Amino acid sequence: MSYIAKSPWVIHYDGSSCNGCDIEVLACLTPMYDVERFGIINTGNPKHADVFLVTGSVNEQNKDVVKQIYDQMPEPKVVVAVGICACTAGVFKQCYNIMGGVDTVIPVDVYVPGCAARPEAIIDGVVKGLAVLQEKRDKLAKSEELAEDAATDESEETAETKTEEGGEN
């Protein structure tokens, strides 16, 4: 995890599930696993979060909440689907109100299967998500650099045009 520029902040949301994965996510915060020692912070504010950790499937009632949390997160962001319910809707797939896994509503970067997913697997999924986050940061920085270069080129061309037309020296 040497590529991490800052401590990653995670926001956790539980969709429609049995809460088994939620218990395992909370186990990651206990002294036995203690992800905070690696700088991973669990936050309640999507505007501060880098990683969106979703457990449970998506239904008609919570799809807007999932979209809203995702939209409030700053770019770049990573979505980690934890547990079989978040990945494919699991045992709830045939329920009348279940739409499916999280990827039916928002793009998912990392899938952590399991029923319930073990804390070790969740931590591994978050670490894989951090690698994806770094790739997205690099890509974003490169596109911003290109945009700045294009803006500089435009302003130089405009200045050259003014000197040719108006005789500014």
DSSP file with accessible surface (Angstrom, degrees, kcal/mol):
  #  RESIDUE AA STRUCTURE BP1 BP2  ACC     N-H-->O    O-->H-N    N-H-->O    O-->H-N    TCO  KAPPA ALPHA  PHI   PSI    X-CA   Y-CA   Z-CA
    1    1 A M    >         0   0   89      0, 0.0     3,-1.4     0, 0.0     0, 0.0   0.000 360.0 360.0 360.0  26.5    0.0    0.0    0.0
    2    2 A S  T 3   +     0   0  125      1,-0.3     0, 0.0     3,-0.0     0, 0.0   0.640 360.0  68.8 -71.4 -12.3    3.0    2.3   -0.5
    3    3 A Y  T 3  S+     0   0   82      2,-0.0     2,-0.4     0, 0.0    -1,-0.3   0.505  71.6 112.7 -84.6  -2.3    1.1    4.0   -3.4
    4    4 A I    <   -     0   0   40     -3,-1.4     3,-0.1     1,-0.2   127,-0.0  -0.563  46.4-170.3 -75.4 125.3   -1.5    5.6   -1.0
    5    5 A A  S    S+     0   0   88     -2,-0.4     2,-0.3     1,-0.2    -1,-0.2   0.783  71.4   5.3 -84.9 -30.6   -1.1    9.3   -1.0
    6    6 A K  S    S-     0   0   97      0, 0.0    -1,-0.2     0, 0.0     0, 0.0  -0.940  95.9 -74.1-146.2 166.4   -3.5    9.8    2.0
    7    7 A S        -     0   0   57     -2,-0.3     2,-0.2    -3,-0.1    33,-0.1  -0.484  53.8-123.8 -64.6 125.7   -5.5    7.8    4.4
    8    8 A P        -     0   0    4      0, 0.0    33,-2.2     0, 0.0     2,-0.4  -0.528  19.8-148.9 -74.4 136.8   -8.4    6.2    2.6
    9    9 A W  E     -a   41   0A  81     -2,-0.2    41,-3.1    31,-0.2    42,-2.2  -0.913  11.1-157.7-107.9 135.2  -11.8    7.0    4.0
   10   10 A V  E     -ab  42  51A   9     31,-3.5    33,-3.1    -2,-0.4     2,-0.5  -0.901   8.2-160.4-116.4 135.8  -14.6    4.4    3.6
   11   11 A I  E     - b   0  52A  13     40,-2.7    42,-3.2    -2,-0.4     2,-0.4  -0.968  14.8-154.0-112.3 134.2  -18.4    4.9    3.8
   12   12 A H  E     - b   0  53A  48     31,-0.5     2,-0.4    -2,-0.5    42,-0.2  -0.906  13.1-179.2-111.5 133.8  -20.4    1.8    4.5
   13   13 A Y  E     - b   0  54A  50     40,-2.5    42,-2.5    -2,-0.4     2,-0.6  -0.999  15.0-150.0-132.4 134.9  -24.0    1.3    3.4
   14   14 A D  E     - b   0  55A  49     -2,-0.4    42,-0.2    40,-0.2     3,-0.1  -0.906  16.5-178.1-104.9 120.6  -26.2   -1.7    4.0
   15   15 A G        -     0   0   12     40,-3.9     2,-0.9    -2,-0.6    43,-0.2   0.287  59.0 -32.8 -85.1-138.4  -28.9   -2.5    1.4
   16   16 A S  B    S+E   57   0B  28     41,-2.5    41,-2.2    69,-0.1     2,-0.3  -0.733  92.6 122.7 -86.6 106.7  -31.3   -5.4    1.8
   17   17 A S  S    S-     0   0   28     -2,-0.9    -3,-0.0    39,-0.2    38,-0.0  -0.921  75.1-102.8-152.4 180.0  -29.5   -8.1    3.6
   18   18 A C        -     0   0   91     -2,-0.3    -2,-0.0     1,-0.0    -1,-0.0   0.452  58.6-118.8 -87.6  -3.7  -29.4  -10.4    6.6
   19   19 A N  S  > S+     0   0   76      1,-0.0     4,-1.8     3,-0.0     5,-0.1   0.475  81.8 120.6  76.4   7.3  -26.7   -8.2    8.2
   20   20 A G  H  > S+     0   0   18      1,-0.2     4,-1.6     2,-0.2     5,-0.1   0.924  77.4  45.9 -62.9 -43.9  -24.1  -11.0    8.3
   21   21 A C  H  > S+     0   0   18      1,-0.2     4,-2.5     2,-0.2    -1,-0.2   0.846 108.0  57.8 -68.9 -32.2  -21.7   -9.0    6.1
   22   22 A D  H  > S+     0   0   16      2,-0.2     4,-2.5     1,-0.2    -1,-0.2   0.907 104.8  50.9 -63.6 -40.1  -22.3   -5.8    8.2
   23   23 A I  H  X S+     0   0  110     -4,-1.8     4,-1.8     1,-0.2    -1,-0.2   0.913 111.2  48.5 -63.0 -39.4  -21.2   -7.7   11.3
   24   24 A E  H  X S+     0   0   39     -4,-1.6     4,-1.1     2,-0.2    -2,-0.2   0.865 108.9  52.8 -70.7 -35.3  -18.1   -8.8    9.4
   25   25 A V  H >X S+     0   0    9     -4,-2.5     3,-0.6     1,-0.2     4,-0.5   0.933 110.4  48.1 -63.3 -43.2  -17.4   -5.2    8.2
   26   26 A L  H >X S+     0   0   97     -4,-2.5     3,-1.3     1,-0.2     4,-0.5   0.854 103.5  61.8 -65.2 -31.7  -17.7   -4.0   11.8
   27   27 A A  H >< S+     0   0   21     -4,-1.8     3,-1.0     1,-0.3     6,-0.6   0.831  93.6  64.3 -63.2 -28.4  -15.3   -6.9   12.8
   28   28 A C  H << S+     0   0    6     -4,-1.1     7,-2.1    -3,-0.6    -1,-0.3   0.767 102.0  50.2 -64.0 -24.2  -12.7   -5.2   10.6
   29   29 A L  H << S+     0   0   53     -3,-1.3    -1,-0.2    -4,-0.5    -2,-0.2   0.562  92.2  96.8 -90.4 -10.5  -12.8   -2.2   13.0
   30   30 A T  S XX S-     0   0   59     -3,-1.0     4,-3.3    -4,-0.5     3,-1.0  -0.292  93.4 -99.0 -77.1 166.2  -12.3   -4.3   16.1
   31   31 A P  T 34 S+     0   0  123      0, 0.0    -1,-0.1     0, 0.0    -3,-0.0   0.762 117.3  67.0 -58.1 -25.1   -8.9   -4.7   17.8
   32   32 A M  T 34 S+     0   0  150      1,-0.1    -4,-0.1    -5,-0.1    -5,-0.1   0.910 124.7   9.8 -64.4 -41.0   -8.4   -8.2   16.2
   33   33 A Y  T <4 S-     0   0   32     -3,-1.0    -5,-0.1    -6,-0.6    -1,-0.1   0.761  82.6-177.0-106.0 -40.9   -8.2   -6.7   12.6
   34   34 A D    ><  -     0   0   56     -4,-3.3     3,-1.5    -7,-0.4     4,-0.3   0.862   5.7-177.2  44.3  67.0   -8.0   -2.9   13.4
   35   35 A V  G > >S+     0   0   10     -7,-2.1     3,-1.6     1,-0.3     5,-1.5   0.732  73.7  76.1 -65.8 -18.3   -7.9   -1.5    9.9
   36   36 A E  G > 5S+     0   0   99      1,-0.3     3,-1.8    -8,-0.2    -1,-0.3   0.774  81.1  68.2 -65.4 -22.8   -7.5    2.0   11.4
   37   37 A R  G < 5S+     0   0  157     -3,-1.5    -1,-0.3     1,-0.3    -2,-0.2   0.740  98.8  51.7 -67.5 -20.2   -3.9    1.2   12.1
   38   38 A F  G < 5S-     0   0   98     -3,-1.6    -1,-0.3    -4,-0.3    -2,-0.2   0.369 127.2-103.1 -91.8   2.1   -3.4    1.2    8.3
   39   39 A G  T < 5S+     0   0   14     -3,-1.8     2,-0.6     1,-0.3    -3,-0.2   0.483  74.0 143.9  91.3   3.1   -5.1    4.6    8.1
   40   40 A I      < -     0   0   11     -5,-1.5     2,-0.4   -33,-0.1    -1,-0.3  -0.680  31.4-165.4 -80.5 120.4   -8.4    3.4    6.8
   41   41 A I  E     -a    9   0A  53    -33,-2.2   -31,-3.5    -2,-0.6     2,-0.6  -0.899  16.7-139.3-112.0 134.1  -11.1    5.5    8.4
   42   42 A N  E     -a   10   0A  66     -2,-0.4     2,-0.3   -33,-0.2   -31,-0.2  -0.825  31.6-177.3 -90.5 117.8  -14.8    4.7    8.5
   43   43 A T        -     0   0   23    -33,-3.1   -31,-0.5    -2,-0.6     6,-0.0  -0.793  32.4-150.4-115.7 160.2  -16.8    7.9    7.9
   44   44 A G  S    S+     0   0   73     -2,-0.3   -33,-0.1   -33,-0.1    -1,-0.1   0.419  77.7  82.5-105.0  -1.6  -20.4    8.8    7.8
   45   45 A N    >>  -     0   0   59      1,-0.1     3,-1.8     2,-0.0     4,-0.5  -0.902  62.0-157.8-110.2 116.4  -20.1   11.6    5.2
   46   46 A P  G >4 S+     0   0   12      0, 0.0     3,-0.8     0, 0.0    -1,-0.1   0.783  91.3  67.5 -63.3 -23.1  -20.0   10.7    1.5
   47   47 A K  G 34 S+     0   0  134      1,-0.2    26,-0.0    26,-0.2    22,-0.0   0.666 106.3  41.5 -72.0 -13.5  -18.3   14.0    0.7
   48   48 A H  G <4 S+     0   0   98     -3,-1.8    -1,-0.2    25,-0.1     2,-0.2   0.481  96.7 103.7-104.3  -7.9  -15.2   12.8    2.7
   49   49 A A    <<  +     0   0    0     -3,-0.8   -39,-0.2    -4,-0.5     3,-0.1  -0.512  38.9 178.7 -88.6 145.7  -15.2    9.2    1.4
   50   50 A D  S    S+     0   0   12    -41,-3.1    28,-1.9     1,-0.2     2,-0.4   0.647  76.9  46.3-104.0 -31.5  -12.9    7.6   -1.2
   51   51 A V  E     -bc  10  78A   0    -42,-2.2   -40,-2.7    26,-0.2     2,-0.7  -0.969  66.4-154.2-122.4 130.0  -14.3    4.1   -1.0
   52   52 A F  E     -bc  11  79A   0     26,-3.3    28,-3.0    -2,-0.4     2,-0.6  -0.911  13.3-165.3-104.1 109.3  -18.0    3.1   -1.0
   53   53 A L  E     -bc  12  80A   7    -42,-3.2   -40,-2.5    -2,-0.7     2,-0.5  -0.872   9.2-172.3 -99.4 114.2  -18.4   -0.2    0.7
   54   54 A V  E     -bc  13  81A   2     26,-2.7    28,-3.1    -2,-0.6     2,-0.4  -0.933   8.9-176.6-115.6 129.5  -21.9   -1.7    0.0
   55   55 A T  E     +bc  14  82A   0    -42,-2.5   -40,-3.9    -2,-0.5    28,-0.1  -0.918  52.2  26.5-116.1 149.2  -23.3   -4.8    1.6
   56   56 A G  S    S-     0   0    2     26,-0.7   -39,-0.2    -2,-0.4    46,-0.2   0.028  89.1 -69.5  86.8 162.2  -26.7   -6.3    0.7
   57   57 A S  B     -E   16   0B   1    -41,-2.2   -41,-2.5    32,-0.2     2,-0.4  -0.314  46.5-106.5 -85.5 171.7  -28.7   -6.1   -2.5
   58   58 A V  E     +F  100   0C   1     42,-2.7    41,-2.7    27,-0.2    42,-1.3  -0.840  37.4 179.2-102.8 134.4  -30.4   -3.2   -4.1
   59   59 A N  E  >  -F   98   0C  13     -2,-0.4     4,-1.3    39,-0.3     3,-0.3  -0.701  46.1 -90.9-123.9 179.7  -34.2   -2.9   -4.0
   60   60 A E  T  4 S+     0   0  104     37,-1.3     4,-0.4    -2,-0.2    38,-0.1   0.811 122.2  50.1 -62.4 -31.0  -36.7   -0.3   -5.3
   61   61 A Q  T  4 S+     0   0  167     36,-0.2     4,-0.3     1,-0.2    -1,-0.2   0.817 117.3  35.4 -80.4 -31.5  -36.6    1.6   -2.0
   62   62 A N  T  > S+     0   0   11     -3,-0.3     4,-2.4     1,-0.1     5,-0.2   0.506  89.6  90.5-103.9  -0.4  -32.9    2.0   -1.5
   63   63 A K  H  X S+     0   0   50     -4,-1.3     4,-2.3     1,-0.2     5,-0.2   0.904  90.0  49.4 -63.0 -37.4  -31.7    2.4   -5.1
   64   64 A D  H  > S+     0   0  100     -4,-0.4     4,-2.5     2,-0.2    -1,-0.2   0.873 109.9  51.3 -68.4 -35.6  -32.1    6.2   -4.9
   65   65 A V  H  > S+     0   0   54     -4,-0.3     4,-2.7     2,-0.2     5,-0.2   0.931 110.1  49.1 -66.0 -44.0  -30.1    6.3   -1.6
   66   66 A V  H  X S+     0   0    1     -4,-2.4     4,-2.4     1,-0.2    -2,-0.2   0.935 113.4  46.6 -61.2 -46.0  -27.3    4.2   -3.2
   67   67 A K  H  X S+     0   0   86     -4,-2.3     4,-2.8    -5,-0.2    -1,-0.2   0.907 112.1  51.1 -61.7 -42.5  -27.2    6.6   -6.2
   68   68 A Q  H  X S+     0   0  111     -4,-2.5     4,-1.8     2,-0.2    -2,-0.2   0.926 110.6  47.1 -64.0 -44.6  -27.3    9.7   -4.0
   69   69 A I  H  X S+     0   0   23     -4,-2.7     4,-1.0     1,-0.2     3,-0.2   0.946 114.1  48.8 -61.4 -45.6  -24.4    8.5   -1.8
   70   70 A Y  H >< S+     0   0   34     -4,-2.4     3,-0.7    -5,-0.2    -2,-0.2   0.922 111.3  49.1 -60.5 -44.8  -22.4    7.6   -4.9
   71   71 A D  H 3< S+     0   0  115     -4,-2.8    -1,-0.2     1,-0.2    -2,-0.2   0.793 107.3  55.7 -67.3 -28.6  -23.1   10.9   -6.6
   72   72 A Q  H 3< S+     0   0   73     -4,-1.8    -1,-0.2    -3,-0.2    -2,-0.2   0.686  87.0  96.4 -78.5 -17.4  -22.1   12.9   -3.4
   73   73 A M  S << S-     0   0    6     -4,-1.0   -26,-0.2    -3,-0.7   -23,-0.1  -0.495  80.2-117.1 -73.8 139.9  -18.6   11.2   -3.3
   74   74 A P        -     0   0   58      0, 0.0    -1,-0.1     0, 0.0    -2,-0.1  -0.402  47.1 -69.0 -74.2 153.4  -15.8   13.2   -4.8
   75   75 A E  S    S+     0   0  121     -2,-0.1     2,-0.1     2,-0.1     3,-0.0  -0.603 110.6  46.1 -79.4 147.9  -13.9   11.9   -7.8
   76   76 A P  S    S+     0   0   16      0, 0.0     2,-0.3     0, 0.0    57,-0.1   0.675  79.6 159.0 -78.2 156.0  -12.0    9.6   -8.0
   77   77 A K        -     0   0   10     -2,-0.1     2,-0.4    -4,-0.1   -26,-0.2  -0.950  27.0-148.2-141.9 157.6  -14.0    7.1   -6.1
   78   78 A V  E     -c   51   0A   0    -28,-1.9   -26,-3.3    -2,-0.3     2,-0.5  -0.977   5.7-150.9-130.2 140.6  -14.2    3.3   -5.8
   79   79 A V  E     -c   52   0A   0     -2,-0.4    30,-2.0   -28,-0.2    31,-1.9  -0.960   9.0-168.6-113.5 127.7  -17.1    1.0   -5.1
   80   80 A V  E     -cd  53 110A   0    -28,-3.0   -26,-2.7    -2,-0.5     2,-0.6  -0.977   9.7-153.2-117.0 118.3  -16.6   -2.3   -3.3
   81   81 A A  E     -cd  54 111A   0     29,-2.7    31,-3.0    -2,-0.5     2,-0.5  -0.841  15.4-160.4 -91.5 117.4  -19.5   -4.8   -3.2
   82   82 A V  E     +cd  55 112A   0    -28,-3.1   -26,-0.7    -2,-0.6     4,-0.5  -0.890  49.8   8.2-107.7 123.4  -19.2   -7.0   -0.1
   83   83 A G  S  > S-     0   0    0     29,-3.4     4,-1.7    -2,-0.5     3,-0.2   0.025  90.0 -79.8  94.2 157.8  -21.0  -10.3    0.1
   84   84 A I  H  >>S+     0   0   56     30,-2.2     4,-3.1     1,-0.2     6,-0.9   0.818 126.4  59.2 -65.0 -29.7  -22.9  -12.4   -2.4
   85   85 A C  H  >5S+     0   0   14     29,-0.3     4,-1.4     4,-0.3   -27,-0.2   0.917 108.7  43.6 -66.5 -41.2  -26.0  -10.2   -1.9
   86   86 A A  H  45S+     0   0    0     -4,-0.5    16,-2.7    -3,-0.2    17,-0.5   0.813 118.4  46.6 -72.2 -28.8  -24.1   -7.1   -3.0
   87   87 A C  H  <5S-     0   0   11     -4,-1.7    14,-0.3    14,-0.2    16,-0.2   0.929 142.1 -10.7 -77.8 -47.6  -22.5   -9.0   -5.9
   88   88 A T  H  <5S-     0   0   63     -4,-3.1    -3,-0.2    12,-0.1    13,-0.2   0.320  95.1 -97.3-138.4   5.7  -25.5  -10.8   -7.4
   89   89 A A    ><< -     0   0    0     -4,-1.4     3,-1.6    -5,-0.7    -4,-0.3   0.236  55.2-154.8  85.8 -10.5  -28.5  -10.4   -4.9
   90   90 A G  G >   -     0   0   20     -6,-0.9     3,-1.7     1,-0.3     4,-0.2  -0.035  64.3  -6.3  52.0-136.3  -27.7  -13.8   -3.4
   91   91 A V  G 3  S+     0   0  121      1,-0.3     3,-0.4     2,-0.1    -1,-0.3   0.664 134.0  60.5 -69.6 -14.3  -30.5  -15.7   -1.7
   92   92 A F  G X  S+     0   0   60     -3,-1.6     3,-2.0     1,-0.2    -1,-0.3   0.392  71.8 105.9 -91.7   3.3  -32.8  -12.7   -2.1
   93   93 A K  T <  S+     0   0  116     -3,-1.7    -1,-0.2     1,-0.3    -2,-0.1   0.825  78.8  48.6 -54.6 -36.7  -32.5  -12.7   -5.9
   94   94 A Q  T 3  S+     0   0  173     -3,-0.4    -1,-0.3    -4,-0.2    -2,-0.1   0.446  83.1 118.6 -87.7   0.2  -36.1  -14.1   -6.4
   95   95 A C  S X  S-     0   0   53     -3,-2.0     3,-1.0     1,-0.1    -3,-0.0  -0.389  72.3-123.0 -67.4 146.9  -37.8  -11.6   -4.1
   96   96 A Y  T 3  S+     0   0  220      1,-0.2    -1,-0.1    -2,-0.1    -3,-0.0   0.775 106.8  41.0 -64.3 -27.9  -40.3   -9.4   -5.8
   97   97 A N  T 3  S+     0   0   49    -38,-0.0   -37,-1.3   -37,-0.0     2,-0.4   0.482  87.5 106.5-103.0  -0.4  -38.7   -6.1   -4.8
   98   98 A I  E <   -F   59   0C  24     -3,-1.0   -39,-0.3    -6,-0.2     3,-0.1  -0.666  43.5-172.6 -85.4 126.9  -35.0   -6.9   -5.3
   99   99 A M  E     -     0   0C  67    -41,-2.7     2,-0.3    -2,-0.4   -40,-0.2   0.751  48.6-106.0 -84.4 -31.1  -33.4   -5.4   -8.4
  100  100 A G  E     -F   58   0C  10    -42,-1.3   -42,-2.7   -11,-0.1    -1,-0.3  -0.951  60.1 -14.0 140.6-156.1  -30.1   -7.3   -8.1
  101  101 A G  S >  S-     0   0    3     -2,-0.3     3,-1.7   -14,-0.3   -14,-0.2  -0.097  75.6 -91.1 -73.2 178.2  -26.6   -6.6   -7.0
  102  102 A V  G >> S+     0   0    0    -16,-2.7     3,-2.4     1,-0.3     4,-2.1   0.840 119.3  71.3 -62.1 -31.6  -25.1   -3.1   -6.5
  103  103 A D  G 34 S+     0   0   73    -17,-0.5    -1,-0.3     1,-0.3     5,-0.1   0.572  82.6  71.3 -68.7  -4.6  -23.9   -3.0  -10.1
  104  104 A T  G <4 S+     0   0   71     -3,-1.7    -1,-0.3     1,-0.1    -2,-0.2   0.662 114.8  23.9 -78.0 -14.5  -27.5   -2.7  -11.4
  105  105 A V  T <4 S+     0   0   25     -3,-2.4    -2,-0.2     1,-0.4    -3,-0.1   0.731 131.9  13.9-117.5 -43.4  -27.5    0.9  -10.0
  106  106 A I  S  < S-     0   0    8     -4,-2.1    -1,-0.4   -36,-0.0     2,-0.2  -0.928  86.2 -90.1-134.3 158.1  -23.9    2.1   -9.9
  107  107 A P        -     0   0   76      0, 0.0     2,-0.4     0, 0.0    -3,-0.1  -0.495  39.0-149.4 -71.7 137.3  -20.6    0.9  -11.3
  108  108 A V        -     0   0   22     -2,-0.2   -28,-0.1     1,-0.1     3,-0.1  -0.903  16.3-175.1-109.8 135.2  -18.7   -1.6   -9.1
  109  109 A D  S    S+     0   0   51    -30,-2.0     2,-0.4    -2,-0.4   -29,-0.2   0.782  72.1  26.7 -96.0 -36.1  -14.9   -1.8   -9.1
  110  110 A V  E     -d   80   0A  15    -31,-1.9   -29,-2.7     2,-0.0     2,-0.5  -0.998  63.0-156.3-135.7 133.8  -14.2   -4.7   -6.7
  111  111 A Y  E     -d   81   0A 103     -2,-0.4   -29,-0.2   -31,-0.2   -27,-0.1  -0.936   3.8-169.3-108.9 130.4  -16.4   -7.7   -5.8
  112  112 A V  E     -d   82   0A   5    -31,-3.0   -29,-3.4    -2,-0.5   -25,-0.1  -0.911  16.9-159.9-117.3  99.1  -15.9   -9.5   -2.5
  113  113 A P        +     0   0   87      0, 0.0     2,-0.2     0, 0.0     8,-0.0  -0.280  35.0  99.2 -75.7 166.0  -17.9  -12.8   -2.6
  114  114 A G    >   -     0   0   28      3,-0.1   -30,-2.2   -32,-0.1     3,-0.7  -0.442  65.6-103.3 135.2 153.2  -18.9  -14.7    0.4
  115  115 A C  T 3  S+     0   0  102      1,-0.7     2,-0.1   -32,-0.2    -1,-0.0  -0.808 122.2   2.6-141.6  96.7  -21.9  -15.3    2.7
  116  116 A A  T 3  S-     0   0   36     -2,-0.3    -1,-0.7     1,-0.1     2,-0.1   0.728 101.5-131.0 -79.2 149.8  -21.0  -13.7    5.0
  117  117 A A    <   -     0   0    1     -3,-0.7    -3,-0.1    -5,-0.1   -93,-0.1  -0.428  26.6-119.1 -65.4 135.0  -17.7  -12.3    3.6
  118  118 A R     >  -     0   0  126     -2,-0.1     4,-2.3     1,-0.1     3,-0.4  -0.405  18.7-115.4 -74.3 150.6  -14.8  -12.8    6.1
  119  119 A P  H  > S+     0   0    1      0, 0.0     4,-2.8     0, 0.0     5,-0.2   0.867 116.7  56.2 -54.7 -37.5  -13.0   -9.8    7.5
  120  120 A E  H  > S+     0   0   99      1,-0.2     4,-2.3     2,-0.2     5,-0.1   0.902 108.8  46.7 -61.9 -40.8   -9.8  -10.9    5.7
  121  121 A A  H  > S+     0   0   38     -3,-0.4     4,-2.5     2,-0.2    -1,-0.2   0.881 111.7  51.2 -68.4 -38.3  -11.6  -10.9    2.4
  122  122 A I  H  X S+     0   0    4     -4,-2.3     4,-2.5     2,-0.2    -2,-0.2   0.939 111.0  47.4 -64.3 -45.9  -13.2   -7.5    3.0
  123  123 A I  H  X S+     0   0   32     -4,-2.8     4,-2.5     1,-0.2    -2,-0.2   0.929 112.2  50.4 -62.1 -42.1   -9.8   -6.0    3.9
  124  124 A D  H  X S+     0   0   81     -4,-2.3     4,-2.5    -5,-0.2    -1,-0.2   0.908 109.7  51.1 -62.2 -40.6   -8.3   -7.6    0.8
  125  125 A G  H  X S+     0   0    3     -4,-2.5     4,-2.3     2,-0.2    -1,-0.2   0.903 109.9  49.0 -63.2 -40.7  -11.2   -6.1   -1.3
  126  126 A V  H  X S+     0   0    9     -4,-2.5     4,-2.2     2,-0.2    -2,-0.2   0.923 110.4  51.0 -66.3 -40.7  -10.6   -2.7    0.1
  127  127 A V  H  X S+     0   0   41     -4,-2.5     4,-1.6     2,-0.2    -2,-0.2   0.928 110.9  48.2 -63.0 -41.6   -6.8   -2.9   -0.6
  128  128 A K  H  X S+     0   0  117     -4,-2.5     4,-1.8     1,-0.2    -1,-0.2   0.894 110.0  53.4 -63.7 -37.9   -7.6   -4.0   -4.2
  129  129 A G  H  X S+     0   0    0     -4,-2.3     4,-2.8     1,-0.2    -2,-0.2   0.866 103.7  56.0 -63.6 -35.3  -10.0   -1.0   -4.3
  130  130 A L  H  X S+     0   0    2     -4,-2.2     4,-2.3     2,-0.2    -1,-0.2   0.860 104.7  52.4 -66.5 -34.3   -7.2    1.3   -3.2
  131  131 A A  H  X S+     0   0   32     -4,-1.6     4,-2.0     2,-0.2    -1,-0.2   0.922 111.2  46.8 -65.1 -41.5   -5.1    0.1   -6.2
  132  132 A V  H  X S+     0   0   35     -4,-1.8     4,-2.5     1,-0.2    -2,-0.2   0.910 110.2  54.0 -64.7 -40.8   -8.0    1.0   -8.5
  133  133 A L  H  X S+     0   0    3     -4,-2.8     4,-2.5     1,-0.2    -2,-0.2   0.914 107.3  50.3 -60.4 -42.2   -8.4    4.3   -6.7
  134  134 A Q  H  X S+     0   0   35     -4,-2.3     4,-2.6     2,-0.2    -1,-0.2   0.910 109.2  51.2 -64.7 -40.1   -4.7    5.1   -7.3
  135  135 A E  H  X S+     0   0  129     -4,-2.0     4,-2.4     1,-0.2    -1,-0.2   0.917 111.3  48.1 -60.5 -43.3   -5.1    4.3  -11.0
  136  136 A K  H  X S+     0   0   58     -4,-2.5     4,-2.6     2,-0.2    -2,-0.2   0.888 110.6  51.3 -65.6 -38.7   -8.1    6.6  -11.2
  137  137 A R  H  X S+     0   0   48     -4,-2.5     4,-2.7     2,-0.2    -2,-0.2   0.917 110.9  48.2 -62.6 -44.1   -6.2    9.3   -9.4
  138  138 A D  H  X S+     0   0   91     -4,-2.6     4,-2.3     2,-0.2    -2,-0.2   0.919 113.0  47.8 -62.0 -44.1   -3.3    9.0  -11.9
  139  139 A K  H  X S+     0   0  161     -4,-2.4     4,-2.4     2,-0.2    -2,-0.2   0.910 112.7  48.9 -63.9 -41.6   -5.7    9.1  -14.9
  140  140 A L  H  X S+     0   0   61     -4,-2.6     4,-2.4     2,-0.2    -2,-0.2   0.921 111.5  49.3 -64.5 -43.3   -7.5   12.1  -13.4
  141  141 A A  H  X S+     0   0   48     -4,-2.7     4,-2.3     1,-0.2    -1,-0.2   0.904 111.3  50.1 -63.0 -40.2   -4.2   13.9  -12.8
  142  142 A K  H  X S+     0   0  139     -4,-2.3     4,-2.4     2,-0.2    -2,-0.2   0.918 111.0  48.0 -65.6 -42.1   -3.1   13.1  -16.4
  143  143 A S  H  X S+     0   0   59     -4,-2.4     4,-2.2     2,-0.2    -2,-0.2   0.886 111.9  50.0 -67.8 -35.4   -6.3   14.4  -17.9
  144  144 A E  H  X S+     0   0  106     -4,-2.4     4,-2.4     2,-0.2    -1,-0.2   0.900 109.8  51.6 -66.7 -38.6   -6.1   17.6  -15.8
  145  145 A E  H  X S+     0   0  117     -4,-2.3     4,-2.4     2,-0.2    -2,-0.2   0.918 110.3  48.3 -62.2 -44.7   -2.5   18.1  -17.0
  146  146 A L  H  X S+     0   0  108     -4,-2.4     4,-2.4     1,-0.2    -2,-0.2   0.892 110.7  51.2 -63.2 -39.0   -3.6   17.7  -20.6
  147  147 A A  H  X S+     0   0   61     -4,-2.2     4,-2.4     2,-0.2    -2,-0.2   0.904 110.3  49.0 -65.9 -40.3   -6.4   20.2  -20.0
  148  148 A E  H  X S+     0   0  124     -4,-2.4     4,-2.5     2,-0.2    -2,-0.2   0.913 111.1  50.0 -64.3 -42.4   -3.9   22.7  -18.5
  149  149 A D  H  X S+     0   0   83     -4,-2.4     4,-2.5     2,-0.2    -2,-0.2   0.913 111.0  49.2 -62.2 -41.1   -1.6   22.2  -21.5
  150  150 A A  H  X S+     0   0   48     -4,-2.4     4,-2.3     2,-0.2    -2,-0.2   0.909 111.4  49.1 -65.7 -39.9   -4.4   22.8  -23.9
  151  151 A A  H  X S+     0   0   58     -4,-2.4     4,-2.3     2,-0.2    -2,-0.2   0.901 111.3  49.7 -66.6 -39.1   -5.5   25.9  -22.1
  152  152 A T  H  X S+     0   0   64     -4,-2.5     4,-2.3     2,-0.2    -2,-0.2   0.927 110.7  49.9 -64.6 -43.4   -1.9   27.2  -22.1
  153  153 A D  H  X S+     0   0   85     -4,-2.5     4,-2.3     1,-0.2    -2,-0.2   0.910 110.7  50.4 -61.7 -41.6   -1.6   26.5  -25.8
  154  154 A E  H  X S+     0   0  130     -4,-2.3     4,-2.4     2,-0.2    -1,-0.2   0.921 110.6  48.0 -62.8 -44.7   -4.9   28.4  -26.5
  155  155 A S  H  X S+     0   0   70     -4,-2.3     4,-2.2     1,-0.2    -1,-0.2   0.881 111.6  50.6 -67.3 -34.5   -3.8   31.4  -24.5
  156  156 A E  H  X S+     0   0  100     -4,-2.3     4,-2.3     2,-0.2    -1,-0.2   0.915 111.1  48.5 -66.9 -41.5   -0.4   31.5  -26.3
  157  157 A E  H  X S+     0   0  120     -4,-2.3     4,-2.3     2,-0.2    -2,-0.2   0.902 111.2  50.5 -64.2 -40.1   -2.2   31.3  -29.7
  158  158 A T  H  X S+     0   0   78     -4,-2.4     4,-2.3     2,-0.2    -2,-0.2   0.919 110.5  49.2 -63.8 -42.2   -4.6   34.1  -28.7
  159  159 A A  H  X S+     0   0   52     -4,-2.2     4,-2.0     1,-0.2    -2,-0.2   0.908 111.4  49.3 -64.8 -40.3   -1.6   36.3  -27.6
  160  160 A E  H  X S+     0   0  113     -4,-2.3     4,-2.0     2,-0.2    -1,-0.2   0.909 110.2  51.1 -64.8 -40.7    0.2   35.6  -30.9
  161  161 A T  H  X S+     0   0   60     -4,-2.3     4,-2.5     1,-0.2     5,-0.3   0.914 109.0  51.3 -64.0 -41.1   -3.0   36.5  -32.9
  162  162 A K  H  X>S+     0   0  113     -4,-2.3     4,-2.9     1,-0.2     6,-0.6   0.905 109.5  49.4 -63.8 -41.5   -3.4   39.8  -31.0
  163  163 A T  H  X5S+     0   0   63     -4,-2.0     4,-0.8     1,-0.2    -1,-0.2   0.881 113.0  47.1 -68.3 -33.2    0.2   40.8  -31.7
  164  164 A E  H  <5S+     0   0  153     -4,-2.0    -2,-0.2    -5,-0.2    -1,-0.2   0.903 122.1  35.4 -72.1 -39.2   -0.2   40.1  -35.4
  165  165 A E  H  <5S+     0   0  157     -4,-2.5    -2,-0.2    -5,-0.2    -3,-0.2   0.940 130.7  24.5 -80.3 -51.8   -3.5   41.9  -35.6
  166  166 A G  H  <5S-     0   0   64     -4,-2.9    -3,-0.2    -5,-0.3    -2,-0.1   0.557  96.3-120.2 -98.2 -10.3   -3.1   44.9  -33.3
  167  167 A G     << +     0   0   46     -4,-0.8     2,-0.2    -5,-0.6    -4,-0.2   0.782  48.1 166.8  78.5  22.6    0.6   45.4  -33.1
  168  168 A E              0   0  121     -6,-0.6    -1,-0.2     1,-0.1    -2,-0.1  -0.540 360.0 360.0 -67.4 135.4    0.8   44.8  -29.3
  169  169 A N              0   0  198     -2,-0.2    -1,-0.1     0, 0.0    -6,-0.0  -0.825 360.0 360.0-119.6 360.0    4.5   44.4  -28.4
